[in-house]
Amino acid sequence: MIDVHAHHFSGAYVDLLEALGAEETVVENARIVVSESADHGIGERLAVMDGSGVRRQMLSMSGATPYFDDPKPGVRAARFIN
């Protein structure tokens, strides 16, 4: 089975958004879902996938999108996350 709707981003990405001046609510909400584990939550994710019979996930961003009035920080953040 392939999960075609999964999201992931790292604490480093959220740190970058904050440094680039992203809206405070975007940063705060993103920090809630970021795993503090050394492997960024990958081990836990793989265990859940194994238990559910999911062999692959297609990852994408979610609410912490790199929207800025100035396109330069948005491009920098988008390149980082990709």
TANOR-V350427 format. One record per helix or strand. SS is the DSSP state (hx for helix, st for strand). FROM is the first residue (numbers start at 0). TO is the last residue. If there is no record, write none. Layout:
ss from to
SS FROM TO
SS FROM TO
This chain:
ss from to
st 1 6
hx 10 19
hx 23 32
hx 41 51
st 55 59
hx 70 80
